[in-house]
Amino acid sequence: MTSIPPQAANKQAAPGSYGIGFGAFFGAFLGLSMLKFGNPVIMERWVSAPSDIYEFVLSSPWPISWAYLLLVLVLIAAIPLLRRGLPTRRWFVLLPFAWCCWQLVSASFTSDSYLTGYTVKHFIATGLCFYMGFFGLTAVRHLGAFWLALTICFLLVMAAGWSQRFGGLEQTRRYFFLYVYPQMKDMPPEYLKKMASNRIFGTLFYPNTLAGAIILLLPPILAVLWNMKSWLTGPARGFLVGCVGVAALACLYWSGSKGGWLLMLFLALLGVLRLPFSPRLKMLAVAAVLLLGVAGFTIKYRTFFEKGATSVIARFDYWRAALVISKSHPWVGSGPGTFGKAYQEVRDPRSEPARLTHNDYLQQLSDSGIIGFLTYSAFAIAALVASYPRAFPGDRKGTAAAMAGFEAEKAELRYRFGVWLGLLGWFVQGLFEFGLYVPGSAWIAFALLGSLLPRSVAASNDIDKPALRW
């Protein structure tokens, strides 16, 4: 048996160790974006640097410029892992690049350079997160460190939500009105409305943004935890999955997000249909999910519909206004991030003021014109279609080595489906929310999509698809 020289062994081990370190660093950065960069970028004028250690660690969000400095460090760390050359299906790389380039074109015709400046920088950072996922994260074979860092931050967000539910929200409200509000000269009305509400929002901008983070991350995190067979027994994994699921679903319920609850119900149905059960068991499971989900929705939001569903009606006016604005600026829009300014001229006086369209796709049309809308929408739809993982293979028999390979294949397919399910929910939520404009939401979604595409496109033979290891 030929032995490997120590020098060669070290060379072989180094990339794996470096990849694990990069995965942990990138996961921590994305997780930190949920904790400290959860505001829409157009509201950066109201974010100031923390004044003491309490605000730095526990209370205030951080200025977005700090996030860009950290992103530069992550990008530098990713350089040794970046792949050379473009994949066979080059639109994976070119569509996000074209979208970002058009944002720069639209920015040159903006009606508000201040808002557009913050928005374009955020979009470029979002594109960089996609490329680091596509070219960098796919080179990491051991994704456990990446998901460990991201899951810890996700659980901290959930812990903040639980704390708000059981007394912390009242303390936050009291602190805000005593110490923050008196010093603010121009407070956004929507922020005041959030602080006066009993809906939890965790560390993110407002309750629906928290719901979007849960929709995006809960399915892949549960898949990752269930794949940890070499670390935990079946009952232990089941207990861990149950605890994380209950904690996240409780926060989703307390957030009061109507669309978020219905979306999670939809994702749960897709997950049940994907399970390798008999048709009869699937029907029973689907019926149970529908019964519990619809019952919970009816109990929670009965009074909302009795009052006339005012937020739903307001959204229709935002969407109408976006179409009106796009007719005035069909090619370049009013400028990235400027919907709120243009909306003041066309809004229904009965509707509440708004800075965002509450529809990522229509806001692209309003802010950056037809080309911005088409490049973003085409990328979202095509990427979701291309990254959809094939169904789980049926039962097999064979040698111990063959069975081990079969289990590894099922684990990777389970992981891919979990990531895809979360991304599907996030992009669908973009039809009635503004997750694209929140760094703590968009950066994670684009990084995960970038990491998923090369693993899911079998036709791209020039992309190495590493076997995931936990």
CORBELUR-V875252 format. One record per backbone hydrogen bond with DSSP energy under -0.5 kcal/mol. NH is the residue of the N-H (numbers start at 1). CO is the residue of the C=O. If there is no record, write none. Layout:
# CORBELUR-V875252
nh/co
NH/CO
NH/CO
This chain:
# CORBELUR-V875252
nh/co
5/3
9/5
10/6
11/7
12/8
13/9
14/10
15/11
16/12
17/13
18/14
19/15
20/16
21/17
22/18
23/19
24/20
25/21
26/22
27/23
28/24
29/25
30/26
31/27
32/28
33/29
34/30
34/31
35/31
36/32
37/32
37/33
41/437
43/40
44/41
46/43
47/44
48/46
56/52
57/53
58/54
59/54
62/36
66/63
67/63
68/64
69/65
70/66
71/67
72/68
73/69
74/70
75/71
76/72
77/73
78/74
79/75
79/76
81/78
82/78
82/79
90/88
92/89
93/90
94/90
95/91
97/93
98/94
99/95
100/96
101/97
102/98
103/99
104/100
105/101
106/102
107/103
108/104
108/105
109/106
110/107
111/334
116/112
117/113
118/114
119/115
120/116
121/117
122/118
123/119
124/120
125/121
126/122
127/123
128/124
129/125
130/126
131/127
132/128
133/129
134/130
135/131
136/131
136/132
137/132
138/133
139/136
140/137
141/139
143/141
143/469
144/469
147/143
148/144
149/145
150/146
151/147
152/148
153/149
154/150
155/151
156/152
157/153
158/154
159/155
160/156
161/157
162/158
163/159
164/160
165/161
166/162
167/164
168/163
169/164
171/167
172/168
173/169
174/170
175/171
176/172
177/173
178/174
179/175
180/175
180/176
181/176
183/180
184/180
184/181
185/183
191/188
192/188
193/189
194/190
195/191
196/192
197/193
197/194
200/254
204/201
205/38
209/206
210/206
211/207
212/208
213/209
214/210
215/211
216/212
217/213
218/214
219/215
220/418
221/217
222/218
223/219
224/220
225/221
226/222
227/223
228/225
229/227
231/228
232/228
237/233
238/234
239/235
240/236
241/237
242/238
243/239
244/240
245/241
246/242
247/243
248/244
249/245
250/246
251/247
252/248
253/249
254/250
255/251
256/252
256/253
257/252
258/256
261/257
262/258
263/259
264/260
265/261
266/262
267/263
268/264
269/265
270/266
271/267
272/268
273/269
274/270
275/271
275/272
277/275
282/278
283/279
284/280
285/281
286/282
287/283
288/284
289/285
290/286
291/287
292/288
293/289
294/290
295/291
296/292
297/293
298/294
299/295
300/296
301/297
302/298
305/301
306/302
307/303
308/305
309/304
312/309
313/309
314/310
315/311
316/312
317/313
318/314
319/315
320/316
321/317
322/318
323/319
324/320
325/321
326/322
327/323
328/324
328/325
329/325
333/329
334/366
335/367
338/335
340/355
342/338
343/339
344/340
345/342
346/342
346/343
347/343
351/348
360/430
360/433
361/430
363/359
364/360
365/361
366/362
367/363
368/364
369/365
370/330
371/331
372/368
373/369
374/370
375/371
376/372
377/373
378/374
379/375
380/376
381/377
382/378
383/379
384/380
385/381
386/382
387/383
388/384
388/385
403/399
404/400
405/401
406/402
407/403
408/404
409/405
410/406
411/407
412/408
413/409
414/410
415/411
416/412
417/413
418/414
419/415
420/416
421/417
422/418
423/419
424/420
425/421
426/422
427/423
428/424
429/425
430/426
431/428
432/429
433/429
437/434
438/435
439/39
439/437
440/37
441/438
442/435
442/438
443/439
445/441
446/442
447/443
448/444
449/445
450/446
451/447
452/448
453/449
454/450
456/452
456/453
457/453
458/456
460/457
461/459
463/460
464/462
466/138
466/464
469/141
